[in-house]
């Protein structure tokens, strides 16, 4: 399949977003940290020339919302999230709907799964227990016998949902499943977690049901030494991964196969990570076999820089900090996982600037549908055309790629090589001397109806059209002299402050054209050309911007 045909196939494929909304109202795993959002500055709170930005600090545990449970959640010697390749997280899979076979506290078995679907070796398996109906972002579950006439959704989603039988994980590992996802709070049975101790009344109900059905107590069914070794030693060693809190369009895929991908934030130190889970099926007129055949060969370029406590933040923003508040050995006989609380402002590492970052009446990240984050686009490598403090133009972009109306545009300036992980790292050059757009660039992007823009440096605006101009007068004068030499105009002549301060933010965000910053990693291997480009962000329902995974797809 050629590039054009591949992009058309991806653009016309049926796409399903399987991600739970992530909000201050999203319940975390019991005992973990809820999402906390704090505005540390507003657009009117800046100083030194020009308006500022809406900036938030997030404080959260990664068990809030749809998330990947990494190997280090159980075993400190496992792979970091950032070291799990996209190929380990993506592939052909199946959604098994067993919702008519399970109820509160039940065990699901391999036989139940295989009664509903054929599970192939190497598949991704998502289990629809039906308990996503208790997700906080779903309608109330009416029950006249319940207090208030409605089910307690938080208990349903996190405490009473079914879980795997004793033989399930062994079966899944023999099947070499890439990962197993569930539509409830945890991929373990809740009574094999600290919930057993937190909610002893619920545990008594669960054990009574187990004894009635199997004639065994909980510890007889799940001997604790055996269960600890299985989950904390054997499964991480087999690179067994789990994805929890899958919701969204899951009911549209009941007992169907799809090409499924989990796209987590690429943490270096954290044990689990927020993720976007997406499924694709063949477009109209193409067979499932042919679609899966093409997707089995797909090449994915991960353009997301690993996210670490060492990642430099923009200007005076808050860097990432990670604090472990629980360890696997710190609860009753290893029933728990390693768990951390993260704290950061959003504008560091690879992230998407959302509309609300500069446009208060814009949409929060989670309010933007997935269709606006993915689609046909271009990577424009202009690295041979720019240098320190350069200005790039629409003509430069069009000289290296064939850009279409409605495309996603990723601009490769070459500045990724000065990022924090590079052997050529130069933080001052990366943050303060990167190239930026010409005065006509925003209007050109709007006329082209660009879907969104990505850059491989710290900002889509020229640093000298930001507060960096005031903070680095020496660098500004160097940039000003270069502008006079190249364009015959001084900075204030070419970029009047009232018109061009934070130009790419203020002039484009009200038009719903936003941009991603700090792209890197495998962008080094991506030449100029057309691609299917994916931006996979956590669905932050009150959040102005967000980290994510940025991927360029091409035919195999």
C-alpha positions in Angstrom: 0.0 0.0 0.0 1.4 3.4 -0.9 1.4 6.4 1.4 -1.6 8.1 0.0 -3.7 5.0 0.2 -2.5 4.3 3.7 -3.5 7.8 4.9 -6.9 7.5 3.3 -7.4 4.2 4.9 -6.6 5.6 8.4 -8.6 8.7 7.8 -11.7 6.7 6.8 -11.4 3.9 9.4 -14.0 3.6 12.0 -12.6 5.1 15.2 -13.7 4.5 18.8 -12.5 6.5 21.8 -12.5 4.1 24.8 -11.3 6.7 27.4 -13.0 7.8 30.6 -13.4 11.5 31.2 -10.7 12.7 33.7 -12.1 15.3 36.1 -11.9 16.6 39.6 -15.0 14.5 40.0 -13.4 11.2 38.7 -13.0 8.9 41.7 -9.5 7.5 42.1 -8.8 4.0 43.3 -9.9 4.0 47.0 -7.3 5.7 49.2 -5.4 7.2 46.2 -5.2 11.0 45.4 -8.0 12.6 43.5 -7.2 15.0 40.7 -6.6 18.5 42.0 -6.4 21.5 39.7 -5.0 24.9 40.8 -4.7 28.0 38.6 -1.4 29.6 39.5 -1.8 32.4 37.0 -4.3 34.0 34.6 -4.1 35.9 31.3 -4.3 39.2 33.2 -1.6 38.2 35.7 1.5 38.6 33.7 4.0 41.5 33.8 6.6 43.1 31.7 4.7 43.6 28.4 1.7 41.9 26.9 -0.9 39.6 28.4 -0.1 36.3 30.1 -1.6 32.8 30.0 -4.0 30.7 32.0 -1.7 28.3 33.8 -2.6 25.3 36.0 -0.8 23.1 38.4 -2.1 19.5 38.6 -1.7 17.2 41.6 -2.8 13.7 40.9 -2.3 10.0 41.2 -2.4 8.0 38.0 -5.3 5.8 39.1 -7.7 8.6 38.2 -9.2 8.1 34.8 -8.1 5.7 32.1 -4.6 4.6 32.8 -1.9 2.0 32.0 -0.7 0.0 35.0 3.1 -0.3 34.4 5.4 -3.1 35.5 6.9 -0.9 38.2 3.5 -0.7 39.9 4.3 -4.2 41.2 8.0 -4.8 40.6 10.5 -2.0 41.0 12.8 -3.8 38.5 10.3 -3.6 35.7 10.3 -1.4 32.6 9.5 2.3 32.9 6.4 3.4 31.1 8.6 5.3 28.6 10.5 2.1 27.8 7.3 0.2 26.7 7.2 0.6 23.0 4.1 1.6 21.0 4.2 -1.8 19.3 3.8 -3.5 22.7 0.8 -1.2 23.4 -0.9 -1.5 19.9 -2.2 -4.3 17.7 -5.1 -6.5 16.8 -7.4 -7.3 19.6 -10.9 -8.1 20.7 -13.6 -6.7 23.1 -15.3 -9.5 25.0 -18.7 -8.6 26.3 -19.4 -10.8 29.3 -21.8 -8.3 30.9 -24.7 -10.8 30.8 -22.6 -13.4 32.7 -21.3 -11.5 35.7 -22.6 -9.5 38.6 -21.4 -8.0 41.9 -18.2 -9.6 43.2 -18.2 -12.4 40.6 -15.2 -14.1 39.1 -14.8 -14.1 35.3 -13.0 -17.0 33.7 -11.1 -17.7 30.4 -14.1 -20.0 29.5 -16.5 -17.0 29.7 -14.2 -14.9 27.5 -13.8 -17.7 24.9 -17.5 -18.4 24.9 -18.0 -14.9 23.6 -15.0 -14.3 21.3 -12.0 -16.0 19.8 -8.8 -14.8 21.5 -5.7 -15.2 19.4 -2.2 -15.5 20.6 -0.6 -12.0 20.9 -4.0 -10.2 21.0 -5.0 -7.2 23.1 -8.0 -8.2 25.2 -10.6 -5.7 26.6 -13.2 -7.1 28.9 -16.6 -5.5 29.0 -18.1 -6.5 32.3 -20.8 -3.9 32.0 -19.5 -2.1 35.0 -18.5 0.9 33.0 -22.2 1.9 33.5 -21.1 3.0 37.0 -18.4 5.4 35.6 -18.9 8.9 37.0 -19.4 10.3 33.5 -22.3 7.9 32.7 -26.0 8.3 33.4 -27.4 7.2 36.8 -28.3 3.5 37.3 -31.8 3.4 38.5 -32.6 0.9 41.3 -35.8 1.5 43.4 -34.3 -0.8 46.1 -31.1 1.3 46.5 -30.8 4.3 48.8 -32.1 7.3 47.0 -33.5 5.1 44.2 -30.1 5.0 42.3 -27.1 2.8 42.6 -24.0 4.1 44.3 -21.8 4.5 41.2 -18.5 4.9 42.9 -19.0 1.6 44.8 -20.1 -0.1 41.6 -17.2 1.0 39.6 -14.4 0.5 42.2 -15.6 -1.9 44.9 -18.3 -4.3 43.6 -17.1 -5.1 40.1 -16.2 -8.6 39.0 -12.6 -9.7 38.7 -10.4 -12.5 37.3 -10.6 -16.1 38.5 -7.4 -17.8 39.8 -6.5 -19.3 36.5 -7.2 -16.1 34.4 -3.7 -14.5 34.5 -1.9 -17.8 33.7 -4.2 -18.2 30.7 -3.6 -14.6 29.6 0.2 -15.0 29.9 0.1 -18.3 27.9 -1.9 -16.4 25.2 0.9 -13.8 25.3 -1.7 -11.1 25.4 -0.1 -7.6 24.9 -2.3 -6.2 27.5 -5.7 -6.8 29.2 -8.1 -3.9 29.7 -11.2 -3.6 31.9 -14.1 -1.3 32.0 -14.0 -0.9 35.8 -11.7 0.4 38.5 -9.1 -2.4 38.5 -8.0 -5.4 36.5 -7.6 -7.3 39.7 -10.6 -8.5 41.7 -11.2 -5.7 44.2 -11.1 -8.2 47.1 -7.5 -9.0 46.1 -6.5 -5.4 46.7 -6.6 -3.1 49.8 -10.3 -2.7 49.2 -10.7 -6.0 51.1 -9.4 -4.2 54.3 -11.0 -0.8 53.5 -14.5 -2.2 53.0 -14.8 -5.3 55.2 -18.6 -5.2 54.9 -18.2 -5.5 51.2 -15.6 -8.3 51.6 -18.0 -10.3 53.7 -20.6 -10.1 51.0 -18.1 -11.1 48.3 -16.8 -14.0 50.4 -20.3 -15.3 51.2 -21.1 -15.3 47.4 -17.8 -17.1 46.7 -18.5 -19.8 49.3 -22.0 -20.3 48.0 -20.8 -20.7 44.5 -17.5 -22.5 44.9 -17.5 -23.9 48.4 -14.2 -22.1 49.2 -13.2 -19.1 51.3 -11.4 -16.2 49.7 -8.0 -17.3 51.0 -8.6 -20.9 49.9 -9.5 -19.6 46.4 -6.6 -17.1 46.3 -3.8 -18.3 48.6 -2.0 -15.1 49.6 1.6 -16.3 49.0 0.7 -17.7 45.6 -1.2 -14.5 44.6 1.6 -12.2 45.7 4.2 -14.1 43.7 1.9 -14.2 40.7 1.1 -10.5 40.6 4.3 -9.0 41.9 7.0 -11.3 40.5 5.7 -13.5 37.6 3.5 -11.1 35.8 5.9 -8.2 35.7 8.7 -10.6 34.5 6.4 -11.6 31.7 5.8 -7.9 30.8 2.1 -8.4 31.5 0.4 -5.1 31.3 -3.1 -3.9 32.4 -5.2 -1.0 31.4 -8.0 0.2 33.8 -11.1 2.4 33.6 -11.9 1.9 30.0 -15.2 3.5 29.2 -16.2 5.8 26.2 -17.4 3.9 23.2 -16.8 0.4 24.6 -20.4 -0.7 24.0 -20.0 -0.1 20.3 -17.4 -2.8 20.1 -19.2 -5.7 21.9 -17.6 -9.0 20.8 -15.8 -7.4 17.9 -12.3 -7.3 16.7 -10.4 -4.0 16.2 -6.9 -2.6 15.9 -6.4 -1.2 19.4 -3.9 1.2 20.9 -3.1 2.4 24.4 -1.2 5.7 24.3 0.1 6.5 27.8 2.1 9.6 29.0 5.7 8.3 28.7 6.8 8.6 32.3 10.3 7.8 33.3 9.8 7.5 37.1 6.0 7.1 37.7 4.7 3.5 38.0 1.4 4.1 36.0 0.3 6.6 33.5 -2.8 8.4 32.2 -3.6 7.0 28.7 -5.9 7.4 25.7 -7.3 4.1 24.5 -8.5 4.1 20.9 -9.8 1.4 18.6 -9.9 1.3 14.8 -11.9 -0.9 12.4 -11.7 -1.2 8.6 -13.2 1.6 6.6 -16.2 0.9 4.5 -15.4 -1.2 1.5 -12.3 -2.8 3.0 -12.3 -6.3 4.5 -11.3 -6.8 8.2 -8.5 -9.2 7.0 -7.0 -6.6 4.7 -7.2 -3.9 7.3 -5.5 -5.9 10.0 -2.9 -7.0 7.4 -2.0 -3.4 6.7 -2.0 -2.4 10.4 0.2 -5.4 11.3 2.9 -3.7 9.1 2.3 -0.1 10.2 5.3 2.1 11.2 4.8 4.3 14.2 7.2 7.2 15.0 6.9 8.2 18.6 7.5 12.0 18.7 7.0 12.3 22.5 9.9 13.0 24.8 10.0 10.8 27.9 8.5 12.7 30.8 10.7 13.0 33.9 11.5 15.0 37.0 14.5 16.2 34.9 12.3 17.6 32.1 12.8 21.4 32.0 9.7 23.5 32.3 8.9 26.7 30.4 10.1 29.8 32.1 8.7 30.2 35.7 6.4 27.1 35.6 6.3 24.4 38.2 8.5 21.3 37.2 7.3 17.7 37.7 7.7 16.1 41.1 6.8 12.6 42.0 6.2 11.3 45.5 5.6 7.7 46.3 2.8 7.5 49.0 2.5 3.7 49.0 4.6 0.7 48.2 3.6 -2.9 47.4 5.1 -4.2 50.6 3.5 -1.5 52.7 0.0 -3.0 52.9 -1.4 -6.3 54.1 0.7 -9.0 52.7 1.6 -7.3 49.5 -2.0 -6.8 48.4 -1.1 -3.3 47.1 0.9 -1.7 44.4 3.6 1.0 44.3 1.7 4.3 44.0 2.8 7.9 43.4 1.4 11.4 43.5 2.5 13.7 40.7 2.7 17.4 40.8 3.4 19.7 37.9 2.4 22.6 35.8 1.5 21.4 32.3 3.9 23.3 30.1 6.9 20.9 30.2 7.6 17.8 28.3 5.6 17.0 25.1 2.2 18.5 25.5 -0.7 20.1 23.7 -1.5 23.8 24.5 -5.3 23.8 24.7 -7.7 26.6 23.8 -8.2 27.7 27.4 -4.5 28.2 27.9 -4.9 31.7 26.3 -8.5 31.9 25.3 -10.7 31.6 28.5 -13.9 31.0 26.5 -12.3 28.0 24.7 -12.8 24.3 25.2 -11.0 22.4 27.9 -8.8 19.5 26.5 -11.3 16.9 27.4 -14.1 18.7 25.6 -12.4 18.4 22.3 -13.4 15.2 20.4 -10.8 12.7 19.4 -11.5 13.4 15.7 -9.9 16.9 16.1 -6.7 15.4 17.4 -6.0 12.9 14.7 -5.9 12.9 10.9 -3.8 13.4 7.7 -1.0 15.8 8.1 2.6 16.6 7.2 6.0 16.7 8.9 7.9 19.7 7.5 11.7 19.4 8.0 13.1 23.0 7.8 16.1 22.3 10.0 18.5 23.2 7.1 16.8 26.5 6.7 16.9 27.9 10.3 19.4 28.7 13.0 19.6 30.5 16.4 16.6 32.9 16.7 15.6 32.4 13.1 12.2 33.4 11.7 10.6 30.7 9.6 7.9 31.4 7.0 5.0 29.7 5.2 7.1 29.6 2.1 9.7 27.5 3.9 7.0 25.0 4.9 5.6 24.8 1.4 9.1 24.4 0.0 9.5 21.0 1.7 6.0 19.5 1.9 2.7 19.4 0.0 0.4 20.7 2.6 -3.4 20.4 2.2 -6.3 22.3 3.6 -7.3 20.9 7.0 -3.9 19.1 7.6 -2.1 18.7 10.9 1.3 20.5 10.6 4.4 19.3 12.5 7.3 21.6 12.1 10.8 20.0 12.5 13.2 22.8 13.2 16.0 20.5 14.4 15.8 22.0 17.9 14.8 18.5 19.3 18.5 17.7 19.4 19.1 20.3 22.1 16.5 18.8 24.4 17.2 17.5 27.8 17.8 13.8 26.8 20.1 14.5 23.9 23.9 14.1 23.9 23.9 17.6 22.3 21.6 19.0 25.0 21.8 22.8 25.4 19.0 24.0 27.6 19.5 27.7 27.1 19.6 27.3 23.3 16.6 25.0 23.4 14.5 27.3 25.6 15.6 30.8 24.5 17.1 30.7 21.0 14.8 28.4 19.1 13.3 29.7 15.7 9.8 31.1 15.5 7.1 32.0 12.9 7.0 35.1 10.7 4.2 37.7 11.2 2.1 36.2 8.4 2.3 32.6 9.7 -0.9 32.7 11.9 -3.0 34.1 9.1 -1.6 31.5 6.7 -2.4 28.7 9.1 -5.9 30.0 9.5 -6.4 30.3 5.7 -5.1 26.7 5.4 -7.6 25.6 8.1 -4.7 23.8 9.8 -6.1 21.3 12.4 -3.3 21.8 14.9 0.4 22.6 14.8 3.3 20.8 16.4 6.9 22.1 17.0 10.1 20.3 18.2 11.0 23.2 20.5 9.7 24.7 23.6 7.1 27.1 22.1 5.3 27.7 18.8 5.8 31.4 19.2 9.2 33.0 18.6 10.8 33.3 22.1 11.2 37.1 21.5 7.5 37.4 21.1 7.1 36.1 24.7 8.2 37.2 28.1 11.6 35.9 27.3 12.2 39.2 25.5 12.2 41.0 28.8 14.1 38.3 30.7 16.9 37.9 28.2 17.7 41.4 26.8 21.1 40.3 25.4 19.5 37.4 23.4 16.8 39.8 22.2 19.3 42.3 20.9 21.1 39.4 19.0 17.7 38.3 17.5 16.9 41.9 16.6 20.1 42.4 14.7 19.6 39.1 12.9 16.1 40.2 11.9 17.3 43.6 10.6 20.0 41.7 8.5 17.5 39.1 7.1 14.3 41.2 6.7 15.5 44.9 6.9 13.2 45.6 9.8 13.7 45.9 13.6 11.7 43.7 15.9 9.1 46.2 16.8 8.6 47.2 13.2 8.1 43.6 12.1 6.2 42.5 15.2 4.2 45.3 16.8 3.6 44.3 20.4 -0.2 44.7 20.4 -0.6 42.6 17.3 2.1 39.9 17.7 2.8 39.3 21.4 2.2 35.5 21.8 0.9 35.6 18.2 0.4 31.9 17.7 -1.6 31.7 20.9 -3.8 34.8 20.9 -4.5 34.9 17.2 -5.1 31.2 16.6 -6.6 29.7 19.7 -10.0 31.5 19.3 -10.1 29.9 15.8 -9.6 26.5 17.5 -6.1 26.1 16.0 -3.9 25.1 18.9 -0.4 23.7 19.0 1.8 21.0 20.6 5.2 21.8 22.0 8.4 19.9 22.8 8.0 17.2 20.2 11.1 15.1 19.9 12.5 11.5 20.2 11.8 9.7 17.0 11.0 12.9 15.1 14.7 12.7 14.3 13.9 9.8 12.0 10.9 11.4 10.3 11.7 13.0 6.9 9.5 15.7 5.3 6.3 14.1 3.9 2.7 13.2 4.5 1.6 11.0 7.4 -1.4 10.1 9.4 -0.7 11.9 12.7 -2.2 11.1 16.1 -2.3 13.2 19.2 -3.5 11.1 22.1 -4.2 13.1 25.2 -5.8 12.3 28.5 -9.4 13.6 28.5 -8.9 16.4 31.1 -12.4 17.8 31.6 -11.3 21.0 33.4 -7.7 21.2 32.1 -6.3 23.9 29.9 -3.5 21.9 28.3 -2.3 18.3 28.5 0.6 15.9 28.0 0.1 13.0 25.6 1.6 10.8 23.0 2.2 12.2 19.5 2.7 9.7 16.8 3.3 9.8 13.0 1.9 6.7 11.2 3.0 5.4 7.8 2.6 2.3 5.8 4.8 -0.7 6.6 
